[in-house]
Amino acid sequence: MSLNLIISIKPKYVEEILNKKKRFEYRKTIFKEDVNKIYVYSTSPHKKIVGYFKYTKYLKDNPEYIWNKTKEFSGISKDEYDEYFNNRDIAYAIEINEFIKFDVDINPKEYIDNFIAPQSYKYINKNVFDYDTNK
């Protein structure tokens, strides 16, 4: 059975996703379970889930290789990237295909008891939101 995830992303990078300049989301760790959709939580001051994308794949390699493969659609500067992966041997890049922006952003606290924004990612039940997410 596949699950869904919520990932936290800073608002400036969410904007880069929305304007299609960011098609890879970088992570220091990656999920272990089979994932269907990845919901994007825009962090403070926004604090809302803005949409989702269907998970297809991620890249894993050393940070320099990942940067060279993804930099055209990184949505961040090389300095930001290097700072994020400082002293890391492995980098992950989750591919963002066809981001679906919600008409109305979702306050996750209305759907998930005791919601706390995930540091990296959080698994959620497939039908946690009471609208049709089976697009």
Contacts in CASP RR format, 6 or more apart in sequence:
PFRMAT RR
TARGET T0000
AUTHOR 0000-0000-0000
METHOD contacts of the structure
MODEL  1
MSLNLIISIKPKYVEEILNKKKRFEYRKTIFKEDVNKIYVYSTSPHKKIV
GYFKYTKYLKDNPEYIWNKTKEFSGISKDEYDEYFNNRDIAYAIEINEFI
KFDVDINPKEYIDNFIAPQSYKYINKNVFDYDTNK
1 34 0 8 1.000
2 33 0 8 1.000
2 34 0 8 1.000
2 35 0 8 1.000
2 36 0 8 1.000
2 126 0 8 1.000
3 33 0 8 1.000
3 34 0 8 1.000
3 35 0 8 1.000
3 36 0 8 1.000
3 123 0 8 1.000
3 124 0 8 1.000
3 125 0 8 1.000
3 126 0 8 1.000
4 35 0 8 1.000
4 36 0 8 1.000
4 37 0 8 1.000
4 38 0 8 1.000
4 39 0 8 1.000
4 52 0 8 1.000
4 123 0 8 1.000
4 124 0 8 1.000
4 125 0 8 1.000
4 126 0 8 1.000
4 128 0 8 1.000
4 133 0 8 1.000
5 31 0 8 1.000
5 35 0 8 1.000
5 37 0 8 1.000
5 38 0 8 1.000
5 39 0 8 1.000
5 55 0 8 1.000
5 121 0 8 1.000
5 122 0 8 1.000
5 123 0 8 1.000
5 124 0 8 1.000
6 38 0 8 1.000
6 39 0 8 1.000
6 40 0 8 1.000
6 41 0 8 1.000
6 49 0 8 1.000
6 108 0 8 1.000
6 118 0 8 1.000
6 121 0 8 1.000
6 122 0 8 1.000
6 124 0 8 1.000
7 25 0 8 1.000
7 27 0 8 1.000
7 38 0 8 1.000
7 39 0 8 1.000
7 40 0 8 1.000
7 41 0 8 1.000
7 94 0 8 1.000
7 118 0 8 1.000
7 120 0 8 1.000
7 121 0 8 1.000
7 122 0 8 1.000
8 41 0 8 1.000
8 43 0 8 1.000
8 117 0 8 1.000
8 118 0 8 1.000
8 119 0 8 1.000
8 120 0 8 1.000
8 121 0 8 1.000
9 17 0 8 1.000
9 25 0 8 1.000
9 40 0 8 1.000
9 41 0 8 1.000
9 42 0 8 1.000
9 43 0 8 1.000
10 42 0 8 1.000
10 43 0 8 1.000
11 42 0 8 1.000
11 43 0 8 1.000
11 45 0 8 1.000
11 46 0 8 1.000
13 22 0 8 1.000
13 25 0 8 1.000
13 75 0 8 1.000
13 76 0 8 1.000
14 40 0 8 1.000
14 42 0 8 1.000
14 46 0 8 1.000
14 50 0 8 1.000
16 22 0 8 1.000
16 75 0 8 1.000
16 76 0 8 1.000
17 23 0 8 1.000
17 25 0 8 1.000
17 40 0 8 1.000
17 96 0 8 1.000
17 99 0 8 1.000
18 50 0 8 1.000
18 99 0 8 1.000
18 101 0 8 1.000
21 73 0 8 1.000
21 75 0 8 1.000
22 73 0 8 1.000
22 74 0 8 1.000
22 75 0 8 1.000
22 76 0 8 1.000
22 96 0 8 1.000
23 70 0 8 1.000
23 73 0 8 1.000
23 95 0 8 1.000
23 96 0 8 1.000
23 97 0 8 1.000
24 59 0 8 1.000
24 70 0 8 1.000
24 73 0 8 1.000
24 74 0 8 1.000
24 93 0 8 1.000
24 94 0 8 1.000
24 95 0 8 1.000
24 96 0 8 1.000
25 93 0 8 1.000
25 94 0 8 1.000
25 96 0 8 1.000
26 66 0 8 1.000
26 74 0 8 1.000
26 76 0 8 1.000
26 81 0 8 1.000
26 84 0 8 1.000
26 85 0 8 1.000
26 91 0 8 1.000
26 92 0 8 1.000
26 93 0 8 1.000
26 94 0 8 1.000
27 58 0 8 1.000
27 91 0 8 1.000
27 92 0 8 1.000
27 93 0 8 1.000
27 94 0 8 1.000
27 120 0 8 1.000
27 121 0 8 1.000
28 84 0 8 1.000
28 85 0 8 1.000
28 88 0 8 1.000
28 90 0 8 1.000
28 91 0 8 1.000
28 92 0 8 1.000
28 120 0 8 1.000
29 92 0 8 1.000
29 120 0 8 1.000
30 58 0 8 1.000
30 60 0 8 1.000
30 92 0 8 1.000
30 94 0 8 1.000
31 121 0 8 1.000
31 123 0 8 1.000
33 123 0 8 1.000
35 55 0 8 1.000
36 54 0 8 1.000
36 55 0 8 1.000
36 126 0 8 1.000
37 52 0 8 1.000
37 53 0 8 1.000
37 54 0 8 1.000
37 55 0 8 1.000
37 133 0 8 1.000
38 52 0 8 1.000
38 53 0 8 1.000
38 54 0 8 1.000
38 55 0 8 1.000
38 94 0 8 1.000
38 121 0 8 1.000
39 49 0 8 1.000
39 51 0 8 1.000
39 52 0 8 1.000
39 124 0 8 1.000
40 49 0 8 1.000
40 50 0 8 1.000
40 51 0 8 1.000
40 52 0 8 1.000
40 53 0 8 1.000
40 99 0 8 1.000
41 47 0 8 1.000
41 48 0 8 1.000
41 49 0 8 1.000
41 50 0 8 1.000
41 108 0 8 1.000
41 117 0 8 1.000
41 118 0 8 1.000
42 48 0 8 1.000
42 49 0 8 1.000
42 50 0 8 1.000
42 105 0 8 1.000
43 117 0 8 1.000
46 105 0 8 1.000
47 107 0 8 1.000
47 117 0 8 1.000
48 105 0 8 1.000
48 106 0 8 1.000
48 107 0 8 1.000
48 108 0 8 1.000
49 102 0 8 1.000
49 105 0 8 1.000
49 106 0 8 1.000
49 107 0 8 1.000
49 108 0 8 1.000
50 101 0 8 1.000
50 102 0 8 1.000
50 105 0 8 1.000
50 106 0 8 1.000
51 99 0 8 1.000
51 100 0 8 1.000
51 101 0 8 1.000
51 102 0 8 1.000
51 105 0 8 1.000
51 106 0 8 1.000
52 99 0 8 1.000
52 100 0 8 1.000
52 133 0 8 1.000
53 96 0 8 1.000
53 97 0 8 1.000
53 98 0 8 1.000
53 99 0 8 1.000
53 100 0 8 1.000
54 97 0 8 1.000
54 98 0 8 1.000
55 94 0 8 1.000
56 95 0 8 1.000
56 97 0 8 1.000
57 95 0 8 1.000
58 92 0 8 1.000
58 93 0 8 1.000
58 94 0 8 1.000
58 95 0 8 1.000
59 66 0 8 1.000
59 69 0 8 1.000
59 70 0 8 1.000
59 92 0 8 1.000
59 93 0 8 1.000
59 95 0 8 1.000
60 66 0 8 1.000
60 90 0 8 1.000
60 91 0 8 1.000
60 92 0 8 1.000
61 69 0 8 1.000
61 90 0 8 1.000
61 91 0 8 1.000
62 89 0 8 1.000
62 90 0 8 1.000
62 91 0 8 1.000
63 81 0 8 1.000
63 82 0 8 1.000
63 85 0 8 1.000
63 88 0 8 1.000
63 89 0 8 1.000
63 90 0 8 1.000
63 91 0 8 1.000
65 91 0 8 1.000
66 91 0 8 1.000
66 92 0 8 1.000
66 93 0 8 1.000
67 74 0 8 1.000
67 78 0 8 1.000
67 81 0 8 1.000
67 91 0 8 1.000
69 93 0 8 1.000
70 93 0 8 1.000
71 78 0 8 1.000
71 81 0 8 1.000
74 81 0 8 1.000
85 91 0 8 1.000
100 135 0 8 1.000
106 129 0 8 1.000
108 115 0 8 1.000
109 115 0 8 1.000
111 128 0 8 1.000
111 129 0 8 1.000
111 130 0 8 1.000
112 124 0 8 1.000
112 128 0 8 1.000
127 133 0 8 1.000
END
